[in-house]
Amino acid sequence: MVLGMTLWFIVAKDPEARAAKSDDGVVTITGLSRMKGDFSVVADAGATVATPLISHVYHVAPTDAQQDSPLVLSFARSDLLGTSSATVVYWFNAQLGMWEQIHDIVADSEGVLAVRVSRLGDFALGIAPKITAPTMLTAFDALRTKAPLGTRGYNIAVAYTLEDGVPVRIEGIGEHGGCGGKIGTGDHNAFSSSTLSLSVPVDDVDTVIAFTLVGEWSISADGTACAPGEELQAQE
């Protein structure tokens, strides 16, 4: 009976309209949610704001659950805030340790940039430098050799970091696979990473930047490795 009451307070039967705004009036979150409790939006004064981010980082809660339906997250843009040049809303992927661009834009006007989101967390406005990423096959090979014993499947994400900047995921570049190239699932996940510095065009100017590869490994509980002749390979 106590368990039933606890669950009732966490998840409501029917979704309810919710809304919250940051104290500075810059960020608003609205939508329907089954989660009990109100949304909150707080500017994180201690968060690192560096290229390509150009606004404060805003912590939007609750962060511990996937929402049933997308919510609308709106940022105010202005010269006064120094954000009129912002073209992107970024979300911080805490598991991978990198920022990711949100593409589901619902409003893009002179004063507002709004996107749909299904998971809350840390968000910021930013710009999107044009990065010409290199081919990284040998880097993928090297990281794959560091997979923990018992890895059955994996995914490798790649982020760039400009000088004095924060890591931002590069979309369309990465690798996933498993034993013999077949993606398997394990009982738990582990992460490891590697970094290399390369000179590549950034907004058509050759620039030395850091690339970070983050491997997410799906591992079997008993540590069973791939069968003989089925080494970890990228899925074709």
N, C-alpha and C positions, 0 to 999 in steps of 0.2 A: 504494500500500500504506500509506503514511504517512497519507494522507487517510482511508482506511478505519479505521485505528486511532484517529484523532482523533475521528471520528464515534462510534465505539463507546464512547469515554469520555464523550461528551456525552449520548447517548441510549441507554438500555437497551432491549432487545427486549421485555421484559415489565415491566409496572408493579410497583413494590415499595412496601411499606408504609413510610411515613416519618412522623416526628413530631419536633417541637421545641417548647421552652418558653422563654420569656424568663427572664432571671436573677431577676427579681422575682416570678416565678410567676404573673403576671397573664394572659399571652397564651400560647395553645397552638395549634399548627397540626398537623393530622393528615390523612392520606389516602394515596392511591396515586399514584405518579408514575413516569414513565419517565426523568426527568432524573437524570443521575448526580450524586452529591454530596448532602450532607445539607441539610435546611431549616435556617434560622437565624432567630431572633427577637431583635431588639435594640431597647431603648428609645432613641429619638433625643433626647438631652438638648438638642440645639441647635434642634430643630424648634419652630415657633411653635404654642403651645396657646392658643387664644382662641375666643370664642363662635362656633359652638355646641359646640366640642370641650370635653370636661371630663376627659380622661385624657391621659397621655403619648401621644405619637405613637410607634408601634412599626413598625420596618422589618422586613418579612418577606421573606426571600430564598430562592431565586433569583427575580429580577424580570424576567429577559430572555426569558421564553417563556410562551406560553399552555399551561396544564396540560391533559392529555388528559381528565381527569375532575375534577369539583369537589372541593375540599378543604374541611375544616371548620376554621374559625377561631373560637376561643373566647376570650372575655374574662371574667375574674372581676370581679364587682361587689360593692362593700361600702361601708359608711359610713366605715370606716377609710381607704379609698382615695379617698373623696370621689366615688365613681362610682355610688352606689346609685340615683341618679335617671336614669342613662343609659337611653335607649330606642332608640338607633340606633348601628350601626357604620358609620363613614364610611371610604371609600377615596379616596386622593388621585390624581386624574387629572392626571398630570404634563404631558401634552400640552396640555390645556386650562387648566391652572393653577387647578383648582377641586376641592373635595371633593364626593364623590357618596355618597348613601345606598345601602346594600346592603339589599335587601328579602328575600332568600332566607334567612329565619330558620329555624334547625333546633332551637334551644332558647332559651327565655326564662323563666328562673326567678328567684327572689330573688337568687341568687348568681352566675348565669351568663347571658351573652348570647352565642349562637353563631350563625354564619352560614356559608353555603356560598360559596366564592369559586373562580374559575377562573384568576385572575391575581393574583400577589402584588405587594407594594409597601409603601406606607405606610398604616397603619390607625390609627383612634382611636375611642374611645367618645364619644358626644355626645348632645345632646337635639335635638328637632325643632320649632323655633318654627313657629307657624302664620302663614305669610306670604300675604297677599292680593296677588298680583302684578298689575300693571296690564297693559293691552293695549299692545303695543310695536310696532305695525305701522310707525309712522314711523321708529322706531329701527332696525328691520330694514332698511327702505328705505335709510336713510342709510349703514349699514354695507355693504350690498350694492353701493353705488356705489364703495366702496373696494376691490372685488375686484381682484386682480392681473390683468394682461393674460393671456389664454389660459385663464382659469377655465372649466371645463366642468361642474363640479358643486360644490355647497357645502353646508355644514351650519353653522347658527348655534346655539350653546348660550348659555343665560342663567344667571348666578349672582347671588345676593344677598350683600352683606357688611354685617353689622350694625356699629355703632360699635365700633372696636377689635377687630373679629372677623376671621374668615378667609372667603374666598369659597366659597359652597356652591351647587351646581347646583340650579336649580329644574326639577323634572321636569314634563313636559307642556307646557312653554313653549319655543319655539324655532322654527326654520324650516329647511327643506332644499329644494333645487331645483337648477336648472341652466338651460341654454339653452332658452328657450321653455317652461320649467317641467319639462323632462325632465332627470333626474339623469344627468350624464355622468361619465366617469372620465378622469383625466389620468395623467401619469407621475410627478408628485410633488405634495406638499401644502405649503401655506404657511398662516400664521395671522396674523390681525390682530384688534384689539379696540377697543371704545369703552365709555365709562362715563357713566352719568347718575345723578343723585340725585333721588329722589322720595319723597314722604310717602305711606306705605301702612299699612294695619293690620297690626301684628305682635302676635299673641296678643290681638287686639281693641283694641290701643292704637295710635293714629296715631303713626308713627315715620318719621323721615327715614333712609333707607338707600340704599346705593349698589348699582346694578345694573350688571353687566359683561356685555357681549355679546362672545362670542368666535367669530369666523368661521374655519372650516376650509375652505380653498379647494383643490379638485383641479384641477391646472393641466397643460395639455398642454406637452410639451417644446419644441415649435416655436413656442409662443406664439399658436397659432391661436385667434382669438376666436370668439364665437358668429356664426352665419350672419346676414346682414342680415334684420331682422325678427324675430330670435330672441334678444332680450335676456335677461339672467339674470332668472329669475322663480321664485317659490315654487311648489313642486309642489302641485297642488290635490288 
